[in-house]
Amino acid sequence: QIKPPFPFSPAAEVAGVIESVGAGVTDLKVGDRVVASCGHNGARDKIALPANTIVKIPDNLDYDRAAGIIIIYGTALHALEDRASPKPGETLAVLGAAGGTGLAACELGKLMGLKVIACASSDEKLAFAKQHGAELTLNYAKEDLKEGLRKLTDGKGADIVFDPVGGSYAEAALRST
């Protein structure tokens, strides 16, 4: 975490409409709907940002969801790339797989060439996660998580555990590795 000097405002994810552009900016124009991550100072009515930090968004994506995508997918990507260092073919167990970061981890894991096991507390949540990249599923409300992960990996256990939930399932998932 960073501690910006005072005065500052919180919020790192921003979305809105461009009101003006600086000299030399050619890929953005007034009226474009955009999203960006600014680190801090996002909780304000207007903000000036470097053009290379701004991404256009489609008309059918509302601002709240657009800003949320940055933190949700950014969190999952940071956990997988910077902490887990995955290699294609490895097995990724995702707890809370139908939640925001869990679902992002399923999608990103598939794109990274991982075998994704979605773990959640209902069959409906697991079906949703399967539509978004999970290859296998495990309902930890019906089946022991540690033993279920071992069974799905032919006794090997998961190579990587992504756990945005914590609590009692964290230890069981880690013990399955």
C-alpha positions as CSV (number, residue, x, y, z in Angstrom):
1,Q,0.0,0.0,0.0
2,I,1.0,3.6,-0.5
3,K,0.5,6.5,1.8
4,P,0.1,9.6,-0.4
5,P,0.9,13.0,1.2
6,F,-1.9,15.1,2.4
7,P,-4.1,16.5,1.0
8,F,-5.4,13.6,-1.0
9,S,-8.7,11.9,-1.7
10,P,-9.2,8.1,-1.8
11,A,-10.3,6.0,-4.7
12,A,-8.1,4.7,-7.4
13,E,-10.6,3.6,-10.1
14,V,-12.5,6.3,-12.0
15,A,-14.9,6.4,-14.9
16,G,-16.6,9.2,-16.8
17,V,-16.7,11.4,-19.8
18,I,-13.7,13.3,-21.2
19,E,-14.2,17.0,-21.0
20,S,-10.9,18.1,-22.6
21,V,-7.7,16.7,-23.9
22,G,-4.2,18.0,-23.9
23,A,-2.0,18.9,-26.9
24,G,-0.9,16.0,-28.9
25,V,-3.6,13.6,-27.7
26,T,-5.0,11.9,-30.7
27,D,-6.7,8.6,-29.5
28,L,-9.1,10.3,-27.1
29,K,-11.6,13.1,-27.7
30,V,-14.1,15.2,-25.8
31,G,-17.2,13.1,-25.1
32,D,-15.5,9.7,-25.0
33,R,-16.7,7.4,-22.2
34,V,-13.6,6.2,-20.3
35,V,-12.2,4.4,-17.3
36,A,-8.8,4.7,-15.6
37,S,-6.8,3.8,-12.5
38,C,-5.1,6.8,-10.9
39,G,-3.7,5.3,-7.7
40,H,-5.4,7.8,-5.5
41,N,-7.3,11.1,-5.7
42,G,-10.2,9.5,-7.7
43,A,-12.9,10.6,-5.3
44,R,-13.6,13.9,-6.9
45,D,-15.8,15.4,-9.6
46,K,-13.0,16.0,-12.1
47,I,-9.4,14.6,-12.5
48,A,-6.6,15.1,-15.0
49,L,-4.8,12.0,-16.0
50,P,-2.1,11.0,-18.6
51,A,-3.8,9.8,-21.8
52,N,-1.9,6.5,-21.7
53,T,-3.7,5.6,-18.5
54,I,-7.2,6.0,-19.9
55,V,-9.2,3.3,-21.7
56,K,-12.4,3.9,-23.7
57,I,-15.4,1.9,-22.6
58,P,-18.5,0.8,-24.6
59,D,-21.8,2.6,-24.3
60,N,-23.5,-0.5,-22.8
61,L,-21.0,-0.6,-19.8
62,D,-22.1,1.6,-16.9
63,Y,-19.4,3.6,-15.0
64,D,-19.7,1.7,-11.8
65,R,-19.0,-1.6,-13.4
66,A,-16.3,-0.2,-15.6
67,A,-14.4,1.2,-12.6
68,G,-15.0,-2.1,-10.8
69,I,-13.4,-4.1,-13.5
70,I,-10.1,-2.5,-12.9
71,I,-9.9,-3.5,-9.2
72,I,-11.5,-6.9,-9.6
73,Y,-9.4,-8.1,-12.5
74,G,-6.4,-6.1,-11.4
75,T,-6.5,-7.9,-8.0
76,A,-6.9,-11.4,-9.6
77,L,-4.1,-10.7,-12.2
78,H,-1.7,-9.4,-9.5
79,A,-2.4,-12.5,-7.3
80,L,-1.9,-14.9,-10.2
81,E,1.0,-13.3,-12.1
82,D,3.0,-11.6,-9.4
83,R,2.4,-14.0,-6.5
84,A,1.7,-17.4,-8.0
85,S,3.9,-17.3,-11.1
86,P,1.7,-19.8,-12.9
87,K,3.0,-22.1,-15.7
88,P,0.7,-23.4,-18.4
89,G,-0.8,-26.8,-17.5
90,E,-0.7,-26.2,-13.7
91,T,-3.9,-26.6,-11.7
92,L,-5.6,-23.6,-10.2
93,A,-8.2,-24.0,-7.4
94,V,-10.4,-20.9,-7.1
95,L,-12.4,-20.5,-3.9
96,G,-15.4,-18.2,-4.1
97,A,-15.3,-18.9,-7.8
98,A,-18.6,-17.1,-8.6
99,G,-17.7,-13.9,-6.8
100,G,-16.0,-10.9,-8.4
101,T,-12.3,-11.7,-8.0
102,G,-13.0,-15.5,-8.1
103,L,-14.7,-15.2,-11.4
104,A,-11.9,-13.0,-12.7
105,A,-9.4,-15.6,-11.5
106,C,-11.3,-18.4,-13.4
107,E,-11.2,-16.4,-16.6
108,L,-7.6,-15.2,-16.3
109,G,-6.5,-18.7,-15.3
110,K,-8.0,-20.2,-18.4
111,L,-6.3,-17.5,-20.5
112,M,-3.0,-18.4,-18.8
113,G,-3.4,-22.0,-19.8
114,L,-4.2,-23.3,-16.3
115,K,-6.5,-26.1,-15.5
116,V,-9.1,-24.2,-13.4
117,I,-11.1,-25.9,-10.6
118,A,-14.0,-23.6,-9.4
119,C,-14.9,-24.1,-5.8
120,A,-18.1,-22.6,-4.4
121,S,-21.0,-23.3,-2.1
122,S,-23.7,-24.1,-4.6
123,D,-24.2,-25.9,-7.9
124,E,-25.7,-22.7,-9.4
125,K,-22.5,-20.7,-8.6
126,L,-20.4,-23.5,-10.0
127,A,-22.4,-23.6,-13.2
128,F,-21.8,-19.8,-13.5
129,A,-18.0,-20.2,-12.9
130,K,-17.9,-23.0,-15.5
131,Q,-19.4,-20.6,-18.1
132,H,-16.4,-18.3,-17.4
133,G,-13.4,-20.6,-17.7
134,A,-13.6,-23.3,-15.0
135,E,-12.9,-26.8,-16.3
136,L,-13.8,-28.6,-13.2
137,T,-16.0,-27.8,-10.2
138,L,-16.2,-28.6,-6.5
139,N,-19.1,-27.8,-4.2
140,Y,-17.5,-27.4,-0.8
141,A,-20.9,-27.3,0.9
142,K,-21.5,-30.9,-0.2
143,E,-17.9,-32.3,-0.3
144,D,-14.8,-32.0,1.8
145,L,-12.6,-29.4,0.1
146,K,-9.2,-30.9,0.7
147,E,-10.3,-34.4,-0.3
148,G,-12.3,-33.1,-3.3
149,L,-9.3,-31.2,-4.7
150,R,-7.1,-34.2,-4.2
151,K,-9.6,-36.4,-6.0
152,L,-10.0,-33.9,-8.9
153,T,-6.2,-33.8,-9.4
154,D,-5.6,-37.6,-9.1
155,G,-4.0,-37.2,-5.7
156,K,-1.6,-34.5,-6.6
157,G,-3.5,-31.5,-5.2
158,A,-3.8,-28.1,-6.7
159,D,-0.6,-26.3,-7.8
160,I,-2.1,-22.9,-7.0
161,V,-4.9,-21.8,-4.6
162,F,-6.7,-18.5,-5.2
163,D,-8.6,-17.7,-2.0
164,P,-10.5,-14.4,-1.9
165,V,-12.8,-15.8,0.8
166,G,-10.5,-16.8,3.7
167,G,-12.0,-18.5,6.8
168,S,-12.3,-22.2,7.4
169,Y,-11.8,-23.2,3.7
170,A,-8.4,-21.5,3.4
171,E,-6.5,-24.1,5.4
172,A,-8.2,-27.1,3.7
173,A,-7.4,-25.7,0.3
174,L,-3.8,-25.1,1.2
175,R,-3.5,-28.6,2.7
176,S,-4.7,-30.0,-0.6
177,T,-1.6,-28.6,-2.4
